Amino acid sequence: MPVIPSAPETPAGPTILARLRAETRPYHDALEAGAFNESLRAGAPTAAGTAHFLERMYGFLQPYETALRQHEAEFGPAWELPQRYRAHLIEEDLGLSTGKPGLPLCPVLPPLHTRPQLLGALYVLEGSTLGGQVINRQLERACIPLRRYFAGYGERTGPMWKAFCQLLTEAVTPATADEVVASASLTFQCLDAWINKL
């Protein structure tokens, strides 16, 4: 799951990226303590475990991306939101377009009504593309083919993350920073409850 790089601090105080990293760390770590990540740490991922994780991730991503699409106009083209949607990659991994019954969707998402709330959730889901690169290599070594989602943006993953961080830093103000951090923390918690606690 999300591997979030460190961010520098300025003399005026921590940047929004440093705050996000520090204040969401407990929730990030709780999410990574789940069975799928445990199998990865043990070097023993399975196709069944990977498919189960992808099914749960899809259940969160699909309604999350539906909510985000309703706010695309508020962001503008620099954010490249249409390129950042990834639920369809899980559909490809799991063959959902070939007639597989619909998967259950997460009934409790973090609030995604304001721009700061959306920015906090985006931070979590965009950060997960970095961890996905690591997972993708582990699955490749294990000859598990369910890797479209984990491949993220391929060679563009690093540049897309850097571009997102720059845009986020420019978009967050002192008045909105607390709401962004709270939303990111709640997103981690909702993901953990949906993926690991059921």
N, C-alpha and C positions, 0 to 999 in steps of 0.2 A: 504494500500500500504506500501512501505518500512518503517519499523521501524528500525532505524539504531542506534545501541548502541554507547555510547560515547567512545572516545578513549583517553588515557592519553597523556599528553604532556611531552616532555623531555626538559632538560635545553638547548639543542641545538635548540629548536624550536618545532613547532607542528609536530606530526607524520603525515604520509600520511592519516591515518584514521581520525585523528582530522581535517585535512584540508578538506577532503572530506565531513565530517559531517557538518562543519561550512559553507563551500563555496557553498554547494548544498542545504542548508536548505531552501532558498526562493523558489527554484524550487520544492523541496519535498513538501513543504507546499501548493504550488499552485496545485500540482497534487492531494493532499489529500482533496482539497476543492470541488471536483466534487460531482455530485449527488449521486453516489453509496456510497461514504464515508460519505456523509451527512446523508443518510438513516441509516447507521450503527451507527453514533453518536447519532441519534435520537432513536435508539433502534427499528427501524421499517424497516428492510430490506425486500424486496419482491423477490419472485422467478423470476419475470419478470425483475426487476432491476439487479439482480445478473446475469441472463443469458445475458443481454445486456452488462454488464461490461465484462463478460467472452468472449463474441464475439469480443469486441474491443481489449481486452488483447491478444486474439489469433491472431488478425490481426497484432499486433506488434511482438509477440513472434515468430511466424512462420518464417518470413523473417530474424529476428534477429538470430534465431538459425541456419538457413541455412547459414548465413554469418559466424557464429562462427565455424560451422563444417568445413569450408574450412581452418581454422587455427588451428585445433586440434593438429597437429603435432608440432606446435610451443610451445605448453604448456607442454606436457608430462603427464604421468599417475597420478602424484601427484595431479593434479588439478581436476581429476575425472569429466571431462567435459561431457562424455556420461551420467553420473548419474544426471547432473545438467539441462538437457533439460526437459522442462515441458509443451511444447505445446500439447504433446499427452495427458496430463492429462485433458486439456480443451476439447480435442476431446472426451474423455470419458464422461466428464460432460455433454456435449451438444449433444452427440450421433452423432457426425460427421461421424463416421465410418459406420453408418447405412443408409447412403444415403442422409443425409441432404445436400442441396446445399452448395457449397463453400462460405466461408465468405470473405468479402472484406479485403484486406491486406493493411497495412499502406504504403502509397507511399513515405513517407519521413522518413527514418531512420537516426540516427546519422552516420557519417562516421565510418566504421568498417574495416579499411584497415591495420592499424598498431597495434602492440601489446599494446601500451599505450591506444589507442582508445578502443580496446577490453576490456582492464582491467577496464576502466572507466565505460563502459556499464555493464560489469559483476558485478561491485560493486552495481549498482542500482538494477539489476534483482535478484542478490543473496540476497541483503538486503530485498527485497520484500517477501522472504520466511518467515521472522520473523513476519512481519505484517500479513501475511497469516494465521499464527497460531491463532492469535487473531480473525481474521475474521471468520475462520473456527468454532470457538466456538460460535460466535454470530449467525452464520447461523444454527448451530446445535440447539441452543435454539429456533430459529424461525422455526424449522422443514423444512428448505430448504435443499434439498438433493444435491445441486450443489457444492460439497465440495472437490473433488479430487485435483483440482489445488491448492486450498487454504491450503490443508493439507501439501503441500510442500514435504519434505523428511520424514515426520512423526517424529518418535523419533530421527532421525538423523539430524533434522533441525539445532539444536544448534551446534552440533559438526561439521557439514558441513560448517556452517557460520564461526566458529572459525578457521577451517582449511583454509578456503578461505582467511580470514583476515591475517593469518600468511603468506600464500603464496604471497598475494598482498604486504604486508609490505616488504618481501624479494625481490620482483621483481621490485618494483618502485625505481628508482634512482633520485638524484637531477636533472638530465638532462631530465627525463621523467615525473616528478611529475606534472608539469603544464598541460601537455597534458592529463594525466589521469584525473585530476580534471575537465578540460574543457570538456572532453568526458562524464564524469558522469553528469555534469550540462546539457549538450545538450541532453543526454538521457532522463533525467527528463522532459525537455522542449518538446521533441518530443512525449513522452508518454502523457503529459498533452494535447498537441494540438490534438493528435489522439483520446484520450479517452473522454476528457471533452469539447472540443471546436466544435465538429461536431454534 
